[in-house]
Structures are given as C-alpha cells and as structure tokens.
Amino acid sequence: MEVSKTTITKDEYDGVPFVEELTEDEYAQEMKSQEDPAIPELDLTPEQEDEMVKTLSKQNARKKIQMELDGHDNAGKEGYVNGKYHYSYSEYKTGLKSLSDLIVSSDAKDDPALQAQYRLRRRKFCVNAAAACIKIHHFAQGLEACSLVLEEGPDDDAQRRKALYRAGVCARGMGELDAATQFFHKLLSEEDGIDESSVRDVKKQLKGIAQEKKRYKKFAREMCSSKNAESIILPTKSSDGPPKTQEELDKLAEVEEKREAYLQSQKDRKAIDEKERRKKNGEEGEEEMVRVRPPEVMITEEECMELLDELMERYKRKEVQEALKEASLDHELTFTKGYIIRSKKILAPLQQDLLEKYGFLEKNSVSEDANSADDKEENVHNDAVKDSGTGGSFDNTLDDLVLIGTGAREMPSEEPGNLYKVGVYASEETKEKIISDMAVPSAGDSSENLSVISAALKSTTKTTFLLQLDAQMNASDMSAEFLSLVYPSKPDNAALAHLSSFIYRAGETMQKENVFPTGTTFRLDCSCLGNDNEVNISVGGKEIGSIRGLGEAFCDGLLNQETVGPSLCKSVNGHGGNADANVSEVDTSAQEDATPKKDIVAEEKSIANTKAHDESLKKMQHTVRYLASKNKEITKKMELCQKLAIGDVIMLTDD
C-alpha cells in the first residue's frame, strides 16, 4: 500500500504551535546534547574532594554490609523452611557475629542512627536463630539469644511474644523448669495480641513441664530406693510429727552408736598426740596416757607401716575415690549406716588379700564349701538361662515379666564376636502364646516365627529388651546403633533427636566420659498399644527418660532378620518351642528346682563372708591402734588412711 505524502505550505507551517524551524547545525547540536548530556564540573578543593571520596566509600561499604546481612538472613530463612536447621543456625550465627562487631565499631559509635539500625537487625536475627536452636537442641544458645532480645527491648509485641515463647522452650530443654514456667506465665499474662493457637501451645508446654517435674521426683525417689534403702534415715520436717516406730528408733540408735564410736576414736587420737607432745617436752603424765589392750593378732611396726602404705595406695586409685565420692553424695555427705555399707562394698575387695596376708583373716572355707556344694545346681541353673548362640546369661524374671528368649547383635564389620546380647521379657501369657503359635523353622528361615514373636510382643502392654554390651562403645556409636534400629520405621525427627540426646546424656555419667564399658546394660521398656507407643530407657540401672513413638520401632528394629531375629528364634525354640520340646522341659524343671536352693546358699555364703570380713577388719584396726599408741609415724599413716577411706562425708565430731 502506497502512503501518500502531504506537503505543508509555509503558511500552514507557520500556523503550527510550539514548532521552531532549526538549521542543520542546530539540529545536530541538539541531538548531541540529548545523547551525551554534559556533566557539570564542580569547583572543589582537594580537601573537599577527599571528603567526598571518603563519603562515597563509606556509603558503598555500608551497602555491601547490608547486602551480606541480607544474604545471611535469606539463607537462614531458606534453610529453616527446607528443614536444614543446622545450616540455618550457622547462617544466623555468622550474621550475629558480624552485627556484634559492627555495633562496637567506630563507624557505628559515631552514628547513633546506624548503631540503632544494627541493633534492630541483631534482635531480628536472635529471634530467628532461637527457632533454629530449638530444632537442633542447642537450647543454651537459643536461650541466650532470646534473653538478649528481652533485655534490649523487643521492636514490637509480636517479637516480644516470640522471644518469650522460644526462651521458655529453650529453658525447658536445659532442664530449667522453673525459669521456663516463668517465661510461659509471662506470655500468658499478655492482655491482648496472643491468639488461641498460641495459648494452646503454651498450655501444652506447661503441661509437659508438670509431667517432667513428676518424673524427676519419681527418679529422685528411685535413686534412694536401693538395696540398702531401709538404712537411710530421711530427716523429718519438724519434731511435731507422728511418733517414730520402734524400727525407726532402732535405726537412730544404730547411727548414734556409730557416731559415738567415731567420737571415741577421735578422742583416742587426740590422747595419743598429747602423749607424744608430753614425751617430746620431757613431761611425765603417765597417768593420762591411753592404754590400749594388747591385740589378738600382733605384727611388727614395719609390717604395720607396709600394710598402711599398701592400703593408702589402693584407696588413692581414681576409680575408688570416685566411687566413694558418689556414695557420699548419695547420702548427702553424712556418715550414715547407708554410707557405711556402701563404703564397705567398695573397700572390702581391696582389703581381702591384705587381711589374709598378715593373718587377720583365715582362708575362708565357707564360700569354697558353698561353691562346691552348689556346683551342680549352679551349672544346671546357668544352663537353663544361657543361650548357646550368644554365650550370655539373663535372669529368668525381670520385675513381673519372664524371659522369652535371648539373641545377639553381631559386629557390623567382619570382625568376630558380638556387639551386644539381648534378653527379651514379656508376660507369662505372651510367652505361652508365642510357644504355641511358633512353627518349626526350615533350615536358615526364621521369618515366619519372627512374625509370630513380633505380633505377640506388640499386642502386649509391656515388652522389655535388656541389652548387655559385649564390646566397649562410645556414645556416638551407640547413638548411631539405636538410630539404625528405629529409623526404618520412619519415626518423627523429634523422637530421633530425643533418643540421640538420651544416649549422649547417659554417656556423660560414665566413669570414662562418653564411653560405655563392656557389660553396660540398656533396658528398653516398650509399649506398642495405641497411643501408648513409647519406650522408657534405662542405662546401667538408672532411668534416663521416655520417648513417644519409638516403642513399636524398637520391636521392629530388634526383631529383624538383619539384627537379633535369627538367634532369638533359635533361643525361643530351645526354651519351649515345638522344636526340641523335650529339651525345654528338662531345662525348665531344672531351673525351677535349682533356683530356690541356689538363692538360699548364695545368701548364706554372703552373710558368712561379710561377718568374717568385719571381724578380721576389727582385729586389724585394733592392732594398728595399739601400735600407733607407741609409734607416731604409724599414727600419721593411720589418719591418712582413714581420711582416704572416709571420702568427702561430714563427720559429726565433738567440736
């Protein structure tokens, strides 16, 4: 299509408003000015130029800092949203370190507005970092971050509520239950702005804190309910309480008798020191000297000093002093009967051979006769509870449960031996059901019987797995082993985190920190019914805590073809399955006949040995005191030996 050109005459052109006719030179100049506008030159002095350069450099540096902080903030948020909580915490931690340095920098000190801006950004980072800390159980760092926000003053009500809630969660995670309660109550006291969902979360936390306090009280009671708990005398709140029973009065009298014996020994030592002082000063005073009757067993002064030196060397051992310290703390650093019994159990094995060597204790024929008399029954009893596949032995009963069978977890590598042994306990009815439902497994196939055992154990209210370590393991390896058992069941991340935390917490209580020695026991009380799907964990006889959602997971993990399952099936068959039924009948009857007699003989042997040891110890102490009355060096060694044996208890003296 052809476009027609319109020609404008000069008269018409003159009538067009705001249009000016330009020459070619003017038109070219105009176009050049539009393409490259000239920058006006400033007439500045060198000092002004330097100042401008510094200002521009400072502005560029601040922009770069803001970009870096924005990068840490965005990376932290992205990591948290995607479940990478360690990465999120690392980003916020790096940003907080940079902000702390910027706040105290000279640039921020000279510019209060800039410093306030940095502080605002730091408070925001702290609140977000606390959320990441809660996920990875870095509760101390999270509480520190929230405390900084609350101390400086939150920027708004929303930030204040977040800081209070997350501070409460972190305090609870650290075991500071009272502080956590204060944070949550302070949050609930907010007059407005807190929604119903937040109120429910806070009340849920408070309910959990109340349950934890109950568990702590129960744990404290169980710590005192040991074999010798009847000898521990708890202080009464006031003297106006109910009258004491005859049993309580007898205990008080026994403690008072021990106290008087100690006071008398203190007086004897003081009298000996006074005698030595008089002898050194040439004073007579023979009528005031302590006269100790001659002992039944006499040794020379050199032998006495050798005996005391050897005892001191043994008492000085680190493991002995730690055991005595633990006993003294358990009895509140008080010289009670319970502490005396505990210290005797610790020191008796160290004294035995020395008492025999110096003639205070004759070779004990009681235990040898008892062992020989009970040798046959002992072997029958052990055979009844010993698994031929694992080489480990377990008691036939545990609380109100009976032994179902035993198994072994082999070393994960190609090394020979077992990692740990497992004893499975359940009710008598569950055991009968398993035995009746089990089929004779074909060669190398135990999957059918494993399904029978697993179904029966999951349908009962309580199943206990008792693990005994056959090899030393550190806390990280043990945590990894437990996580590998339960992970196939896909529990939530919180349960896995609690499980790992429990194992590390138990490792901290070991004699060698974070190392579980050979023979350490792990007790897993599992419940798999409905909402009670949980496991209660105890290590070395001490309860650590319970975790919801892992009861069934542990059953599946341990009753597995790759773990303990095959050896457990073999053990259950050997203890009453359809296979080898005649053998199981012999084992059971032997066990029932042997157990009462074994227990009686063992009790008589223990009592006889304890009495013989106590009598020999009294003979030795009498001999040492007699020789100490004549030799000051023996007195000093005797006192040092007594201090090492007593530990950290507070003795009641006549001072």
Secondary structure, DSSP 8 states (H G I E B T S, - for coil): ---------HHHHHTSTT-----HHHHHHHHHHHHS---------HHHHHHHHHHHHHHHHHHHHHHHHHHHHHHHHHHHHTT-HHHHHHHHHHHHHHHHHHHTSHHHHH-HHHHHHHHHHHHHHHHHHHHHHHHTT-HHHHHHHHHHHHHH--SSHHHHHHHHHHHHHHHHHTT-HHHHHHHHHHHHT--SS--HHHHHHHHHHHHHHHHHHHHHHHHHHHHH-STTGGG-----S-TTS----HHHHHHHHHHHHHHHHHHHHHHHHHHHHHHHHHHHHT---GGGS------SS---HHHHHHHHHHHHHHHTSHHHHHHHHHHHHHTTTB--HHHHHHHHHHHHHHHHHHHHHTTSS---HHHHHHHHHTHHHHHHHHHHHB-TTT--B--SEETTEEEEEEEEEE-SSS-SSEEEEEEEEE-HHHHHHHHHH-----TT--HHHHHHHHHHHHTSS-EEEEEEESS-EEHHHHHHHHHHHHGGG---HHHHHHHHHHHHHHHTTSSSTTEE-TT-EEEEEEE-SGGG-EEEEEETTEEEEEEET-HHHHHHHHSSTTTTHHHHHHHHHHTTSSTTHHHHHHHHHHHHHHHHHHHHHHHHHHHHHHHHHHHHHHHHHHHHHHHHTT-HHHHHHHHHHHHHHHTT-B-----
